[in-house]
Amino acid sequence: MPVLTARGAGVRQHRRWLFHDLDVSVEPGEVVAVVGPPGSGRTTLLLALVKRFRLAAGQVTVDGRAALGYVPDVTEPESVFTVTEHVHERLALFGRRHREAAGVDLRGLDPNARGRDLSPYEKQVLGLVLALLERPAVIALDGLDDSLDAAEQTALLTQLTEIAATGTAVLFIARDADPSQVTTVIRLGADDHVPDSGPSAETRAEPEVTETEGEVEAERVGFIEGTAERYGDSGDDRIPAGGSADAVSKKAAAEDQPAGGETKKAEGEADADGTADAEEER
């Protein structure tokens, strides 16, 4: 049974669809890569899939809790908190006892390292440590290859694979991904010629089917500025501490700014339920 399902999902900013008609389902233990260049809408899509950004069309359902790992400018570590203090804070947020911190796997992090001293890779690892405290069905993180060298990218992907092996679905953002290392690829920003004229605009591609060595059925879904491809073997939507709906909206707007283009404003204010709203420009 899928832990995450999107049907006809789309987000619109101003008069431009960042993506629409996205159909994808994620089973427990699967790894999903949202890939494309900066400005392609990948952060908005990731946040929409974990219900942190309001859709303009379609729906997303999550069976269980969806937790955010490290998303720059949204879930930044507290600069003066140590790794251990971050763990205590997150446990307290969910009404759990501090003594549980002694049994938390810090995944090689120095427990006394402060947030301001963590490297980009260490911030990603801390994001995973804190997300796992929520006992999520889905974890989503940004920037797999952002400021990480090749060895760090490999190490982080190994950690994501290990987490997925326990049954938690993992979604991450990268500029590109090796299909052999993930279950599903959602690809954005490949066609600059796609018209910018709203719901009636032409979609990119007819659905295609791809099979891997495991002979697992694959699917490709066409939508404005993106395609989703499925590969390989199947192996609460609240904003966590350190993040806010406002930060989510601003981060997504900044990520989705086209290269060399004008700065775009976030399309909505945070609702009381902690989701950001993107509406058509009036």
JOHU-V560668 format. One line per field, one symbol per residue. burial: + if it has 16 or more other ideal C-beta (glycine too) atoms within 10 Angstrom, else -. A space follows every 10 residues. Layout:
# JOHU-V560668
burial = ???
This chain:
# JOHU-V560668
burial = -+++++--++ +++--+++++ ++++++-+++ ++++++-+++ ++++++++++ ++++++-+-+ -+-+++++++ ++-++++--- ++++++++++ +--------- +--+-++-+- --+++--+-- ++++++++++ ++++-+++++ +++++--+-- -++-+++-++ --++---+++ ++++--+-+- -++++++++- ---+------ --++------ -------+-+ ++++++++++ ++-----+++ -++++-++++ ++++++---- ---+-+++-+ ---+++++-- --
